[in-house]
Structure formats: structure tokens, C-alpha cells
Amino acid sequence: MEKKEAEKAPEAQAPEPKADGKKETKKEAEENAHADAILKLYPQYAELYIDGKGGVFAPGTPAHIRGNARLYKNKYHQ
């Protein structure tokens, strides 16, 4: 019986480190890309609440309506 050499597995690429030194997970990267796309659509707002389902809320929206939405600073604000 012949011995076959094991194929080398491709090396996994580590996620880019965040500014604070922590690594960004794939899920966080997807969420940030999604939030970034939404923020581009609303350059008139300096800040927006965005939830995990894509809901967008103005800063004055009551907490019981916006639920678990996160507040993002809009880098596209004009």
C-alpha cells in the first residue's frame, strides 16, 4: 500500500484588527457593511439608529419603538 502525502490545507486569513486591537468577527463585518450601506442612503442625518433587521430610526424615535437598534454616527453626513 502506497503512502500518499497529505494535502496542505489553505491557511486561514485572520480578520482585520479593530482600532482597539480586537479582531472583527465575520458577523460584525457584515453588520457594519450593512449599516454603512444604509448610512449612505441618509446623508442628511448626523446619527441614525439601525436595528439587526434593517430598520432605520431617527435619533428622536422613542426607545420602545426602536427596540434594540444601535446608534451609528453617519460619516456621510453633509
Phi, psi and omega in degrees: 000131182274145176268130177258142177286139178289136178289141178283130177285143177296145180287137177284140178267131180285143176297155178298137177288147177282173180299327181274007177094348180277153180273143179273131179281166180298320180296316179297321180296319178294317179297318180293322178294321179295314179296320180298318179296321179291317181299327177298329182285340185235063182291348181283348180255131177286329179219149177216146171268132178229130179262175183292344181260004179093006177290140182239132183226139177290157181303333181276002182290130180300147183300325182290342177270315184281345176062236184266022180296145179260145179274126178243140171276133185269110180286351179264003182299134181251000000 
